[in-house]
Amino acid sequence: MNDLQKSNEILIVAAEASSELYARRIMEEAGKRSLRMSFYGIGSHAMNSQGFDCVETSENMAVVGIWEVLAHWSVISRAFKSLIGRASQKKPRAAILMDYPGFNLRLAKKLHGLGIPVLYFISPQVWAWRTGRVHLIKRIVSRMLVVFPFEKEFYEGFNVPVSFVGHPLLDEIKTSTLTVSARKEAREELKVGEGEFLVGLLPGSRDSEIKHNFQTQLRAVEEIFLQRPKTRFLILIAPTLQLDKIQSLIPKDFPISMRLIKDEPLKILQLCDACIVASGTATLMTGLAQTPMVIMYKMNSLTGFLARRLVRGTFFGMANLILGEKVVPELFQEDASPAKLALEIIKYIDDEDLRSAVRKKLGAIKDRLGNSGAIPRVVDNLVELISRQESST
């Protein structure tokens, strides 16, 4: 029997809402190939149904910002120690670490010391800030698996082993694209009538993001509705968040009816005419759905102060970064006020030509992300890595 057909324990860290989707797809792909790999680590409750052995949930780990990390330090530290302890005892055949650099780079360093090969899928944004970390990555990561072409060029410049696998969202949008009739029917089910404008709210996937972004988005909704009463609203709930929790954050006397939806985001985004989106992978999803948006982001004042000084580049929204121009508005910290968010959405409501032009430009994102099939290429790299490891021992 091929050695790869034996039961192999693979460590996965998928601490972000987007990462847990990709982790599920990796496990599905391994199952299709009958690789009989067993997976454990950090992931979502949804991954447990696929046999994932969850050391800690992504729901508890998805935090950003200095104070937020400190507030969750006991959970994060316990998860880190558990992963290292298990890796020391059982020696997984390989690890797949996704994004979440503060945690994952520390973990990769420990795993490297234990002789466990590491694939890093979804690169930290070292090309945007803290470039010095690339030298650490070169020492401790077996191969970077990147989703943007410019990341491959960046790592090759530092002689870091790297493969451009393409972006896994390309496969998701391919299976989620709605026909005109299906979109019309779905909007009717949401009670969105002819001539009504549907705005989606995406407040983020972490508790800290909800804390800083959601109330601002709600106040923007009030401003928009006051000026354009034919507007309808829905809230897209990230996989790592509980619908009831978001519902509890809406004031009981909130005057505007809104639908809360926890469903396949790429499908729901296509039903919207425009969105207010907290910066992150959600902006890329919204761009792939070719839905006009306003990108916003708020964080605690200290983290925001540091971000302004450490992050290089003109844009912070992923859709704009990929396209290399400000196709959609970006509002950060104090600029992300309810009045300014409402103003940008009302521009979309009033100007069909603007919406059409933005949709056309967003359509170019697909072409910039390479070919579909990212997840099979990730599993190819995993199999190759294990094979090399076996042949060298």
Secondary structure, 3 states (H helix, E strand, C coil): CCHHHCCEEEEEECCCHHHHHHHHHHHHHHHHCCCCEEEEEEECHHHHCCCCEEEEEHHHHCCCCHHHHHHCHHHHHHHHHHHHHHHHHHCCCEEEEECCHHHHHHHHHHHHHCCCCEEEECCCCCCCCCCCHHHHHHHHCCEEEECCHHHHHHHHCCCCCEEECCCCHHHHHHHHCCCHHHHHHHHHHCCCCCCCEEEEEECCCCHHHHHHHHHHHHHHHHHHHHHCCCEEEEEECCCCCCHHHHHHCCCCCCCCCCEEECCCHHHHHHHCCEEEEECCHHHHHHHHCCCCEEEEECCCHHHHHHHHHHCCCCCCCHHHHHHCCCCCCEEEHHHCCHHHHHHHHHHHHHCHHHHHHHHHHHCCHHHHCCCCCHHHHHHHHHHHHHHHHHHCC
